[in-house]
């Protein structure tokens, strides 16, 4: 009901409210020590040139991770955590060439809260063969501990996003994207540090301490090539770098095929990630160090993923344009060559959902 009220308040009185889309998903992740259940639901309604959307997500995490001396969470066996998040967004498309968006996102759990606001604009040029996108966001993050709520650190994150999509021919399209960000964090923790992790330094264990600023940038390129009306190949590459001397390469290759006159779709995808360690990472801090971390994600790692997604479309069902059911299965392999306490981690993702469009 609140979605309907928001749409009526912001749209022209002469326009008729109509549902646009609704979807629900449920995913399960599992590895040797952790299981995560992740439901989500999204709804969109439109009134004239305005569309209002809402998204709810949650994570229910439980497990018994291997006991690692530098990680207080891992030592607490078993453990559980619940996160709830939501997004409210508006899109205004005054013409076929221009559209504008605004969104507010928030999430909360016992020791981590996030509030993020974003705005964006999109322009279609050259008879819709070119699309330009620009967006900016500003977020507030608070981290703490369950044991001591007064022990908290805050950070402010700002980001800029620029994109260009181009139709190169009847069966070929390409896209370029650039993102940049800057985080200013509480010096008590530093950026993305955890109050639960303690780092051995000589004969004592000290709280994790990261730099309190971090600038990030990433550039990506993708291309899609169709073969006939039923098959397509998608390629993607992304390069990441930041002021902590972390760099990363991500490559994805996917093959999609449509069957039974477009009712069935299968997608086979593979992904590889290579990330270097942060400049202050070491597997053992023998002496005093300005910065110290026990975060295995900052030790450098490789990731491989193979996945299969199946989708079945029902056209014109129950007064909708399309109702789709989908299911996917993914296998992940992580390797941390510099992290002796847990050098590898392998997991599965199983999920599915329903999507309806009017």
C-alpha positions in Angstrom: 0.0 0.0 0.0 2.8 2.5 0.8 4.2 2.0 -2.7 0.8 2.9 -4.2 0.6 6.0 -2.0 4.0 7.1 -3.0 3.3 6.7 -6.7 0.0 8.6 -6.4 1.6 11.4 -4.5 4.5 11.9 -7.0 2.7 11.2 -10.3 0.3 13.3 -12.4 -3.3 12.9 -11.2 -4.4 11.9 -14.7 -2.2 8.9 -14.9 -3.4 5.4 -13.9 -1.4 3.4 -11.4 -0.3 0.0 -12.8 1.9 -2.8 -11.6 5.2 -3.0 -13.4 7.1 -6.0 -12.0 7.4 -8.2 -9.0 9.9 -10.9 -8.1 11.1 -13.1 -5.3 14.4 -15.1 -5.0 15.8 -17.5 -2.5 19.5 -18.5 -2.4 21.5 -20.8 -0.2 25.3 -20.7 0.1 27.3 -23.4 1.9 30.9 -24.3 2.4 33.0 -26.3 4.8 31.9 -24.2 7.8 29.3 -21.6 6.9 25.7 -21.8 5.7 23.8 -18.6 4.5 20.1 -18.4 3.6 19.3 -15.3 1.5 15.7 -14.5 0.6 14.7 -11.4 -1.3 11.6 -9.8 -2.8 11.1 -6.8 -5.1 8.1 -4.9 -6.4 7.7 -2.0 -8.9 4.6 0.0 -9.7 4.3 2.8 -12.3 2.1 5.8 -12.8 2.8 7.6 -16.1 6.4 8.6 -16.4 7.2 7.6 -12.8 8.1 4.2 -11.4 8.4 3.4 -7.7 10.3 0.3 -6.5 11.1 -1.4 -3.2 13.5 -4.3 -2.4 13.9 -6.4 0.7 16.9 -8.6 1.3 18.0 -10.7 4.2 20.9 -13.0 5.2 20.7 -15.7 7.8 24.2 -16.9 8.5 25.2 -19.8 10.8 28.0 -22.2 11.1 31.0 -23.4 13.0 34.1 -22.1 11.3 37.6 -23.6 11.9 39.2 -22.2 15.0 41.7 -19.5 14.0 43.6 -17.8 16.7 43.5 -14.4 15.0 39.7 -14.4 14.5 37.4 -14.1 17.6 34.4 -15.0 15.5 35.9 -18.2 14.3 36.7 -19.2 17.9 33.0 -18.8 18.8 31.5 -22.1 17.7 28.7 -22.2 16.7 27.7 -18.7 15.6 24.8 -17.1 13.9 24.0 -13.7 12.4 21.0 -12.0 10.7 21.0 -9.1 8.4 18.0 -7.2 7.0 18.2 -4.7 4.2 15.9 -2.6 2.1 15.9 -0.2 -0.9 13.3 2.4 -1.9 13.9 3.8 -5.4 12.3 6.2 -7.9 12.7 6.4 -11.6 11.3 9.3 -13.7 11.4 9.0 -17.5 10.0 12.3 -18.9 10.9 11.2 -22.5 12.2 8.1 -24.4 15.7 9.6 -24.4 16.1 10.6 -20.7 15.5 9.0 -17.3 16.5 9.9 -13.8 16.8 7.8 -10.7 17.1 8.2 -6.9 17.4 5.5 -4.3 17.9 5.1 -0.5 19.3 1.8 0.8 19.8 0.6 4.3 20.8 -2.6 6.1 21.2 -3.5 9.7 22.6 -6.3 11.8 23.9 -6.6 15.3 27.3 -5.0 14.6 27.0 -3.4 11.2 24.7 -0.7 9.9 24.6 1.0 6.5 22.7 3.9 5.0 23.3 4.8 1.3 21.8 7.4 -1.0 22.3 7.5 -4.7 21.2 9.5 -7.8 21.6 8.8 -11.5 20.7 9.8 -15.0 20.6 7.9 -18.3 20.4 9.2 -21.9 19.6 7.3 -25.1 21.2 8.7 -28.2 21.5 7.8 -31.9 18.1 6.2 -32.2 18.7 4.2 -29.0 21.9 2.6 -30.2 23.9 4.5 -27.6 23.2 4.8 -23.9 25.1 6.9 -21.4 24.8 6.5 -17.7 26.1 8.5 -14.8 25.5 8.1 -11.1 26.8 9.1 -7.7 26.3 7.8 -4.2 27.1 8.7 -0.6 27.0 6.2 2.3 27.4 6.0 6.0 28.7 2.8 7.7 28.9 1.9 11.4 30.8 -1.1 12.7 31.0 -2.3 16.3 30.8 -5.5 18.4 28.0 -7.3 20.1 29.9 -7.5 23.4 30.5 -3.7 23.6 28.1 -1.5 21.6 30.1 1.6 22.6 33.1 0.3 20.7 32.1 1.5 17.2 33.8 3.0 14.2 32.1 5.0 11.5 33.0 5.7 7.8 31.7 7.8 5.0 31.9 6.3 1.5 31.4 8.3 -1.8 31.3 6.8 -5.3 31.0 7.9 -8.9 29.8 5.6 -11.7 30.0 6.2 -15.5 28.8 3.9 -18.2 28.5 3.6 -21.9 26.6 0.9 -23.8 26.8 0.7 -27.6 24.9 -1.4 -30.2 27.6 -2.2 -32.7 25.4 -4.1 -35.2 22.3 -6.3 -35.5 23.8 -9.0 -33.3 26.6 -7.3 -31.3 26.6 -4.9 -28.4 29.4 -3.7 -26.1 29.7 -1.7 -22.8 32.3 0.2 -20.9 32.1 1.2 -17.3 34.2 3.2 -14.8 33.7 3.5 -11.1 35.6 5.4 -8.5 35.2 5.7 -4.8 36.7 7.2 -1.6 36.2 6.1 2.0 37.0 8.2 5.1 36.9 5.9 8.1 37.2 6.2 11.9 40.9 5.9 12.9 39.9 3.6 15.8 39.4 0.8 13.3 40.3 2.0 9.8 38.4 1.0 6.7 36.8 -2.5 6.5 38.6 -3.6 9.7 36.8 -5.9 12.2 36.6 -5.4 15.9 36.5 -9.2 16.2 39.9 -9.9 14.6 43.1 -9.8 16.6 46.6 -9.9 15.0 49.6 -11.6 16.6 52.5 -9.2 17.0 55.4 -10.7 18.8 54.1 -12.3 22.0 50.8 -10.3 22.2 47.5 -10.1 20.2 46.5 -6.6 19.1 43.3 -5.4 17.5 43.2 -5.2 13.7 44.2 -1.7 12.4 43.7 -0.6 8.8 44.4 2.8 7.1 41.6 5.2 7.7 41.3 6.3 4.1 40.9 4.3 0.9 40.5 5.4 -2.7 39.3 2.8 -5.2 38.8 2.7 -9.0 37.6 0.0 -11.4 37.2 -0.2 -15.2 35.3 -2.9 -17.1 34.4 -3.8 -20.6 31.9 -6.4 -21.9 30.7 -7.6 -25.3 27.8 -9.7 -26.3 27.5 -11.5 -29.6 24.4 -13.3 -30.8 24.5 -16.3 -33.2 21.1 -16.5 -34.9 18.1 -15.9 -32.8 18.7 -18.5 -30.1 22.4 -18.4 -29.0 24.7 -15.7 -27.6 28.2 -15.4 -26.1 29.0 -12.9 -23.4 32.5 -11.8 -22.4 33.5 -9.5 -19.5 36.7 -8.2 -18.0 37.2 -5.9 -15.0 40.4 -4.3 -13.5 40.4 -2.9 -10.0 43.1 -0.9 -8.1 43.2 1.1 -4.8 45.5 3.1 -2.7 46.3 0.0 -0.5 48.1 -1.4 -3.6 45.4 -4.0 -4.0 44.8 -4.8 -7.6 42.4 -7.3 -9.1 41.5 -8.9 -12.4 38.0 -10.5 -13.1 37.1 -12.3 -16.3 33.8 -13.9 -17.1 32.7 -16.0 -20.1 29.0 -17.1 -20.6 27.1 -19.0 -23.2 23.3 -18.6 -23.4 20.8 -20.5 -25.5 17.0 -20.2 -26.0 14.8 -23.2 -26.7 11.1 -23.9 -27.4 10.5 -20.6 -29.1 12.1 -18.6 -26.3 10.2 -20.3 -23.4 13.3 -22.0 -22.1 16.7 -20.4 -21.6 19.9 -22.0 -20.4 23.1 -20.1 -19.4 26.5 -21.6 -18.6 29.0 -19.3 -17.0 32.5 -19.4 -15.8 34.4 -16.7 -13.8 38.0 -16.2 -12.6 39.3 -13.6 -10.1 42.9 -12.9 -9.2 43.6 -10.3 -6.5 46.9 -9.2 -5.0 47.6 -8.6 -1.3 47.4 -5.2 0.4 50.7 -3.4 0.9 50.6 -3.9 4.7 49.6 -7.6 4.6 52.0 -10.2 6.1 51.4 -13.6 7.5 53.2 -12.7 10.7 54.0 -9.2 12.3 57.2 -9.8 14.1 57.6 -6.2 15.3 55.7 -2.9 15.6 53.6 -2.0 12.6 51.4 1.0 11.9 48.8 -1.2 10.2 48.0 -4.8 10.7 45.3 -7.1 9.4 44.1 -10.7 9.8 41.6 -10.3 6.9 42.2 -13.2 4.5 40.5 -11.1 1.7 43.5 -8.7 2.0 46.1 -11.5 1.7 45.6 -12.0 -2.0 43.5 -14.8 -3.5 42.2 -16.5 -6.5 38.6 -17.4 -7.1 37.0 -19.7 -9.7 33.3 -20.1 -10.3 31.3 -22.4 -12.6 27.5 -22.0 -12.8 24.4 -23.1 -14.7 21.1 -21.2 -14.8 17.8 -22.4 -16.2 14.8 -20.2 -16.9 11.3 -21.0 -18.1 9.0 -18.2 -19.4 5.2 -18.3 -19.4 3.8 -15.6 -21.7 0.4 -14.0 -21.0 -0.2 -15.9 -17.8 -2.8 -14.4 -15.4 -2.9 -11.1 -17.3 0.8 -10.6 -17.2 3.2 -10.1 -20.1 5.5 -12.8 -18.8 6.0 -14.9 -15.7 9.4 -16.6 -15.4 10.7 -19.3 -13.1 14.4 -19.7 -12.7 16.9 -21.9 -10.9 20.7 -21.8 -10.7 23.5 -23.9 -9.3 27.1 -22.5 -8.8 30.3 -24.0 -7.6 33.0 -21.8 -6.1 36.7 -22.4 -5.4 38.8 -19.9 -3.3 42.5 -20.2 -2.7 44.5 -18.0 -0.2 48.1 -18.8 -0.8 49.4 -16.3 1.7 46.9 -17.2 4.5 48.3 -20.3 6.3 45.4 -20.5 8.8 42.8 -21.2 6.0 44.5 -21.6 2.6 41.4 -22.6 0.7 37.6 -22.5 0.9 35.1 -24.1 -1.5 31.4 -23.6 -1.6 28.1 -24.1 -3.4 25.3 -21.7 -4.2 21.8 -23.0 -5.0 18.9 -20.7 -5.7 15.8 -19.9 -7.7 12.9 -17.6 -7.9 9.9 -16.2 -9.8 9.6 -13.0 -11.8 6.4 -11.4 -13.2 6.1 -8.5 -15.5 3.0 -6.6 -16.6 
